[in-house]
């Protein structure tokens, strides 16, 4: 007897296929270099075993905040939470099936109105409302590891939740990872900002001298 895969089963499989750090993750320190235009800032960062983080050696407050923002992004995507912890209050249903084989997953329950696309056990698109904005994240390049996938190329666009008009510029991310000491760690992130198909800004974060 063939068992029919539910929308929740399909989304759970993609969710659990993400690469995350396990409970033995020891934390690490690294040298960070942040380049924005003609300005370069170099300091130290630490991500601890409990996923807290800190930045030291950066005098410019704006640059420190930029780096802290990236550390938050790193930790929020590498922390390991069960499907029930993240989505236990939601229900899921299938939406549209697209020409490339990707499947829309619509969310009901606590996060009603959000939606995703999954393809080959990868979450390739996120449509999420956060207070008064809607964020769309489109993933177009992943690194498949034996322990799950990592997004290497993706973009994000924000929209006004009331008018659905775009807010700000489109952000294009290119991430590079290296397996060090048994864990995949981000070694470089390039963020390119695009407006009307023109590059208007770029920021680069590199992490070197990584020590557990």
PLY file of the C-alpha trace (Angstrom):
ply
format ascii 1.0
element vertex 212
property float x
property float y
property float z
element edge 211
property int vertex1
property int vertex2
end_header
0.00 0.00 0.00
1.49 3.35 -1.05
1.56 6.00 1.67
0.76 9.53 0.52
3.27 12.18 1.60
1.56 15.08 3.34
2.62 18.71 3.00
3.91 18.59 6.57
5.96 15.47 5.81
7.49 17.11 2.74
8.31 20.34 4.51
9.68 18.54 7.56
12.04 16.55 5.33
13.42 19.75 3.79
13.62 21.46 7.19
15.54 18.56 8.70
17.87 18.48 5.67
19.32 21.89 6.58
22.90 21.85 7.88
23.08 22.79 11.55
25.68 22.49 14.28
25.17 19.63 16.75
25.05 19.81 20.54
28.83 19.20 20.74
29.63 22.41 18.83
32.41 24.02 20.92
32.30 27.57 19.59
35.17 29.36 17.87
37.05 32.61 17.49
38.13 34.22 14.22
39.61 37.34 12.73
36.93 39.27 10.86
37.53 41.75 8.05
34.63 43.92 6.97
35.01 45.88 3.73
32.48 48.49 2.65
33.49 50.74 -0.21
36.91 52.13 0.55
36.69 51.38 4.26
38.07 48.20 5.85
37.69 47.21 9.49
39.47 44.28 11.13
38.77 42.81 14.55
37.98 39.61 16.43
34.75 37.67 16.72
33.68 34.81 18.93
30.69 32.52 18.57
30.27 30.50 21.74
28.87 27.03 22.29
25.57 28.51 23.51
25.32 30.55 20.27
25.99 33.86 22.00
28.57 36.01 20.19
30.75 39.07 20.55
32.83 41.44 18.45
36.01 43.07 19.77
38.65 45.36 18.34
36.32 47.35 16.06
36.27 51.04 16.98
33.61 52.19 14.51
30.21 51.51 16.08
28.51 51.21 12.69
30.99 48.58 11.52
30.62 46.66 14.78
26.84 46.61 14.36
27.21 45.34 10.79
29.41 42.46 11.95
27.10 41.67 14.87
24.24 41.46 12.40
26.11 38.84 10.39
26.97 36.82 13.51
23.28 36.83 14.41
22.43 35.58 10.92
25.07 32.83 11.19
23.91 31.58 14.58
20.17 31.70 13.86
20.68 29.45 10.83
23.14 27.02 12.43
21.36 26.47 15.77
19.67 23.08 15.89
15.97 23.15 16.75
13.50 20.35 16.23
10.73 20.72 13.69
8.23 20.82 16.53
10.11 23.65 18.27
10.11 25.77 15.12
6.81 24.80 13.49
4.76 22.94 16.08
2.05 25.64 16.06
1.71 25.61 12.27
-0.12 23.43 9.79
0.83 22.95 6.15
-0.90 22.33 2.84
0.31 21.90 -0.72
-0.01 24.85 -3.06
1.12 25.22 -6.66
3.55 22.86 -8.38
5.98 24.77 -10.60
7.57 23.88 -13.94
10.99 23.30 -12.38
9.51 20.66 -10.07
9.42 22.83 -6.97
6.39 22.52 -4.70
4.69 25.36 -2.87
3.96 24.76 0.82
1.35 27.05 2.37
1.32 27.69 6.11
-1.78 27.87 8.27
-2.03 28.19 12.03
0.22 30.56 13.99
2.14 31.70 10.90
-0.81 31.78 8.48
0.03 33.57 5.26
3.64 32.47 5.15
4.68 30.09 2.41
7.67 28.17 1.10
8.87 26.32 -1.96
10.75 23.05 -1.66
12.70 21.16 -4.31
14.79 18.02 -3.83
14.55 18.33 -0.03
15.76 21.94 -0.12
13.78 25.03 0.93
14.30 27.15 -2.18
11.93 30.04 -1.41
10.61 31.73 1.73
7.70 34.17 1.88
7.39 35.40 5.46
5.59 38.28 7.13
7.56 39.99 9.90
5.43 42.66 11.57
4.80 45.32 8.90
7.04 43.86 6.18
7.10 40.76 4.00
10.46 39.20 3.16
11.03 36.97 0.15
14.18 34.86 0.13
15.08 32.96 -3.03
17.83 30.31 -2.83
19.48 29.42 -6.13
22.73 27.70 -5.11
23.36 25.21 -2.30
26.27 23.18 -0.98
25.11 19.62 -0.36
27.00 17.90 2.43
26.53 14.48 4.03
25.06 16.36 7.00
22.59 18.60 5.19
22.59 21.51 2.77
23.97 25.03 3.11
22.69 27.97 1.08
25.55 29.48 -0.92
23.66 31.80 -3.25
20.41 33.56 -2.38
18.70 36.92 -2.55
16.23 38.77 -0.37
13.65 41.46 -1.09
11.41 43.26 1.40
7.87 44.47 0.72
5.43 46.65 2.62
2.91 44.23 4.16
-0.01 46.61 3.51
0.78 47.82 -0.01
3.09 45.00 -1.21
5.38 47.68 -2.67
9.12 46.90 -2.52
11.02 48.42 0.41
14.70 49.17 -0.05
17.06 47.39 -2.39
17.42 43.76 -3.40
20.23 42.01 -1.50
22.23 39.28 -3.25
24.31 36.98 -1.03
27.24 34.75 -1.96
28.55 32.60 0.90
31.68 30.45 1.08
32.12 27.64 3.60
35.02 25.51 4.77
34.91 22.37 6.89
37.16 22.98 9.87
37.44 20.69 12.86
34.44 18.69 11.72
32.13 21.70 11.24
31.23 23.75 8.20
31.96 27.40 8.96
31.31 30.57 6.96
34.61 31.98 5.69
33.31 34.71 3.36
30.05 36.53 2.71
29.59 39.00 -0.13
26.41 41.08 -0.11
25.59 43.00 -3.28
22.76 45.53 -3.24
20.84 45.97 -6.49
18.32 48.63 -7.46
16.72 48.78 -10.92
19.14 46.05 -12.06
22.11 48.24 -11.10
24.62 47.47 -8.34
24.42 50.30 -5.81
26.51 48.95 -2.92
28.54 45.98 -1.73
29.75 44.66 1.61
32.23 41.83 2.19
32.83 39.92 5.42
35.72 37.45 5.68
36.53 35.15 8.60
40.10 33.88 8.92
42.37 32.35 11.58
39.47 30.28 12.88
40.23 28.60 16.21
37.95 26.33 18.25
0 1
1 2
2 3
3 4
4 5
5 6
6 7
7 8
8 9
9 10
10 11
11 12
12 13
13 14
14 15
15 16
16 17
17 18
18 19
19 20
20 21
21 22
22 23
23 24
24 25
25 26
26 27
27 28
28 29
29 30
30 31
31 32
32 33
33 34
34 35
35 36
36 37
37 38
38 39
39 40
40 41
41 42
42 43
43 44
44 45
45 46
46 47
47 48
48 49
49 50
50 51
51 52
52 53
53 54
54 55
55 56
56 57
57 58
58 59
59 60
60 61
61 62
62 63
63 64
64 65
65 66
66 67
67 68
68 69
69 70
70 71
71 72
72 73
73 74
74 75
75 76
76 77
77 78
78 79
79 80
80 81
81 82
82 83
83 84
84 85
85 86
86 87
87 88
88 89
89 90
90 91
91 92
92 93
93 94
94 95
95 96
96 97
97 98
98 99
99 100
100 101
101 102
102 103
103 104
104 105
105 106
106 107
107 108
108 109
109 110
110 111
111 112
112 113
113 114
114 115
115 116
116 117
117 118
118 119
119 120
120 121
121 122
122 123
123 124
124 125
125 126
126 127
127 128
128 129
129 130
130 131
131 132
132 133
133 134
134 135
135 136
136 137
137 138
138 139
139 140
140 141
141 142
142 143
143 144
144 145
145 146
146 147
147 148
148 149
149 150
150 151
151 152
152 153
153 154
154 155
155 156
156 157
157 158
158 159
159 160
160 161
161 162
162 163
163 164
164 165
165 166
166 167
167 168
168 169
169 170
170 171
171 172
172 173
173 174
174 175
175 176
176 177
177 178
178 179
179 180
180 181
181 182
182 183
183 184
184 185
185 186
186 187
187 188
188 189
189 190
190 191
191 192
192 193
193 194
194 195
195 196
196 197
197 198
198 199
199 200
200 201
201 202
202 203
203 204
204 205
205 206
206 207
207 208
208 209
209 210
210 211
